[in-house]
Amino acid sequence: MECLCLVWVLEKLNYFLEGCDFEVITDCTAVKSLLNMKTPNRHFLRWQIAIQEYRGNMTIVHKDGNINQNADGLSIWPLPNNTNNPAYVPEEASPQIPIEGLPYMEPMQFK
């Protein structure tokens, strides 16, 4: 699961990470060994291919879970979910820009 999370984060933050050197600090040894697997199964192989473009810029560092306590706070502790502080806000409740308020542009204005 942590390997899939790494692939997801790299895809989402591609714009910021492309061409930069960065470190991935994890308490999961599978993430560190993902790049060096000789005969991965189909899931790991797909994830290896997905993160290959970052191989020269990315350094994966293993940090023991007892030392890496800030990650546990993000992944283990659940968010409070009550009416005053909902953990999930459905899209219907999120603000949207009304299309009627946008100025109309002719197709010729884009050329």
Stockholm file with secondary structure:
# STOCKHOLM 1.0

chainA/1-111         MECLCLVWVLEKLNYFLEGCDFEVITDCTAVKSLLNMKTPNRHFLRWQIAIQEYRGNMTIVHKDGNINQNADGLSIWPLPNNTNNPAYVPEEASPQIPIEGLPYMEPMQFK
#=GR chainA/1-111 SS CHHHHHHHHHHHTHHHHTTCCEEEEESCHHHHHGGGCSSCCHHHHHHHHHHGGGTTTEEEEECCTTTCHHHHHHHTSCCCCSSSSCSCCCGGGSCCCCGGGSCCCCGGGGC
#=GC SS_cons         CHHHHHHHHHHHTHHHHTTCCEEEEESCHHHHHGGGCSSCCHHHHHHHHHHGGGTTTEEEEECCTTTCHHHHHHHTSCCCCSSSSCSCCCGGGSCCCCGGGSCCCCGGGGC
//
